[in-house]
Amino acid sequence: MSISLTGTLVLVGCGKMGGAMLEGWLKSGVRPEQVVALDPAPPAEILALLQKHGIRHNPAVATIKDAEVVLVAVKPQIMEDVLPGVASLKASRPLVVSVAAGKTIASFARHFGADAAIIRTIPNTPAAVGRGITAMAANENVSAAQIALARELLSAIGEVVTVDDEALIDAVTAVSGSGPAYVFYLTECLAKAGVAMGLPEDIATQLARATVAGSGELMRVSGLPAATLRQNVTSPKGTTYAALQVLMAEDGLSPLMEKAVDAATRRSRELAS
């Protein structure tokens, strides 16, 4: 996918997420001279990437006159320390994109102005291998062209969906933002159960990891609903059927997952308040 960027893309924060995005943008045809990276101490591999492509790193913010997009990818804990230093970029009326969990559109408007075009997003960690998914919510100042540009930029790290109501970002955080941890824990539990049945730990771990990774790839490539894929694996009265009787019981996995996602949603709302 090509990215229709005409001005400067200012990347504020070059950690794991920002670095993954930068790599994706360069592969998608963004020219190095179109990018400015602001980060006092990027990881060594990202610093090497900046140097390799000759990307402007930490110039004086006042020298950036044509910011088209300001993408903020710093940790929420330091956001209020960082934003005042880049708020002057609002002079060129850029699109402001946040990839920080728990920071509302209103919190960015306090720095960039009530008339600023702001998109709040929540990506997830598979973005590091180009398999993430990002949900975005925009305020009323964002144009259709800016929505399209944001989608292009975010597509560099995986799939993109749009939600109309910013309040739904909390639920997104609970499902896809935190979701990789649920999958990793499922893998841990599956391996542990294998050990309990007598398998050597290394073999149980390899079986669990390959099964989860392979199943995810099958689901992605096939495009079939998860329920259909589950049914395809389940023979009547067979081994999978026996296991699913436990997992799909009234007190099985579904209500437990609902409780977990509810807890994460409520916590996301607390952090954003």
N, C-alpha and C positions, 0 to 999 in steps of 0.2 A: 504494500500500500504506500503510495506517495503522500507526502504531507504538504498541504498548500500553505506554507508559511512565507510571508513576504517581509515581515519585520524581524525583530530580535526576540528570541526565546530565552528568557531569563530563568535559569534553574536555581532555585534557592534551596540548597541542601543536596549534597551528592553522596548520601549514604547508600545503603543497599537498594532501596526503592528508587531513589533519584538516579543512581548509577545504572540500574537496569533500564530505566526509561531512556537515559542518555544513549546507551548502547543501541537500544531499539530505534531511536530517532535517526542515528547515524546510518544504521542499516536500511532505514526507510527513505534515505535520500536527503535528509536535512544537512545542509552544508555547515561545516564547522564554524565558519565565520558568522553564521546566523545565531550561534549559541553563546551565551555568557553563563558561566558557572560561579555561583557565590557560595563558598564553603571554606571556613578557615582551616579545616583539617580533614580533607577527604581521605578515604582509605587509599592505601598505596596503589592498588590496581586501578582505581578511578583517576588518581593523580597521573598515573602513567598514560591512561587513555586521553586525558586532557592534553598532556604534553605531546603525545603521538599525533593528535589531530590539530594541534595548534589552537585549541579552544581558549578563548579569553577566560582567565581565572582570576577572580577577585579584583576586577578593575574598580575604580571609584564609581559608586552608584550614580553620581551626578553626570558621569560621562556617557551613560546609556540613555540615548535620546529617542530611540524608536522601539521601545519595548512593545511587542504585540501580544505576548503571553508572559505572565509571571506565574510560574508553577512552583508552589511552595511544598517542599518535601522534607520538612524538619520535624523533629519530635514535638508532640503537643506541649510537653513540659517547658520547652524553650521558645515556643511560638511568640509569646508576648515580648520576649527580649529581642527577637529577630525582626518582627514586622516593622517596628518604627524605623529601622535602618533601610528598609526598601520601599517604604510608603511613598517616597517622592517619585517613584516610577509611575504613579497614577497620572502624572502630567500628560503622558502619551495615551491615556485611556486604554490600557491593556485589558485583556481578559485575564482574570485572576483565577487560578485553579489550585485548590487545596487537596493534598492527598494525606492529610493528617487526621487521624481518628479523633472524634470528640470535639472538633472545632467547628462551630456553626458559621453559616454565611454571615450572620449578624456580627460575629466577632471579627471577620475580615472587613466588613463595611465600616467598622469603627476606625480602621486605619486607611482604607482606600477610598472611602466616601460612600454615601448613600446611593449615589448614581453609578457606582462601579459595577461592571459585569463580573459576577462571581459564580464559580461552579465549585460545589463541594463534592468530593469523591471519596470512596473507600475501595482501595484495591486489596489484593491479598498476596501472601508470600510466594505462591507459584509464579508470580510475575518475574521472579529471578531467573526462571527458565523459559520465559515467554508463554507460560500457560496460566497466567492469572485471569481473574475476572474483576472488572471495576464497575461499580455503580456510580452514577453521577446525578446530581440534582442542581438545577440552575435557578438563579433569581430572575426577576422579570426584566432585568437590564441586558441579559444575554441574548444576542441576535441568533438567528438561524445559522448564519455563517459561522459564528463563534462556536455554536453547539457542534457543527460539523468538524471544525478544526480541533476542538477538544476530543471528539471521538477518534479522529485520526491520530492524535498524539497518544491517547490512552491505548489505542489498538496496538501500539508497538510492544505492549507487554501482555497482550491477551485479548479476551473478549470484553465488550463494553455493553452495559445496559443503562437505560435512563429511567429514573423514577420521577414522577411529577411533584411529589410532596417531599420536601426535605426531611420531614419527620420520619419517613420510611428508611432513611439512612441508618437509623439505629437498628432496625430489623435486619437490614443488609449486613451491618457489622456483625450481628449475631450469627447470621447464616454463612456468608462467604468470607467475611473478614476474619472471624474466629474459627471458621469451619475447618481449615487445614489442621488445626490442633485436634479437632475431634477425630479426623481421619487418622492422624498419627497415633492417637490414643487407642483407636480401634485396632490398629496394627499391633501395638504393644499387647493389647488384651488377647488378640488372636494368637500371637506367638506364645504368650504365657499359658493359654489354654492347651496349646500343642505340647508344651513341656509337661503340663499336668497329666497329659495322656501318654507320656513316656518318650516323647521325641527329644533328641539332644537339642540344647538351646540354640546352637548355631543353625541347625537345620530348620527348626521351628521358626526362627527369625527370618531366614531366607524365604521360606515358604510364605510367611505372612506378608512380607514386603513385596514379593513378586506378585502375589495374588491381588493385593490392594492396587498396586501400580498398574498391573495388567488389566484389571477390571475397569479401572478408570479410563484407560486408553480405549478399551473395547466400547465403553459407553460413549466416549467422544467420537470415535470413528464411525460407529454404527448409526448414531443418531436416534436409536430406539429409546423409548421411555424406560426408566430404571425398572418399573414394574414388569414390563415385558421381558427384559433381560433376566430378571429374577425368576420369572415363570419358566423361561427357557432352560434354566439350570435345574429346576425342581421337578424331579420325577415323582409320580404319585406314590406315596408311602415309602419313598426312598430315604437316603441319608440326609439330603438337604431338606426334605420335607420335615423330618424329625427335628432338625435343628431350628427350622423356622417356626415350628409349633411353640418353641420357647421364646424366640425373638419377637414373634408377632402376637404373643399372648396379651391379654388385657393389661397386664402390668409389665409388659416387655419393653422393647427398645423404643417404640413410637412415643409413648407418654414420657419416657425418660428424656428423649431428645427434645421434646416440646418443653419440658421443664428447663433443660439446659439452655435452649435458645431464648426462652423467656428471661432467664437470669441474666444472660449476656445483653439482651435488649435493654433491660432495666438499668444495668450498669452503664451502658453506653449513654442513656439519657441522663444519668447522674453526672457523668464526666462532661457532658455538653452543657450542663446547666451553670 
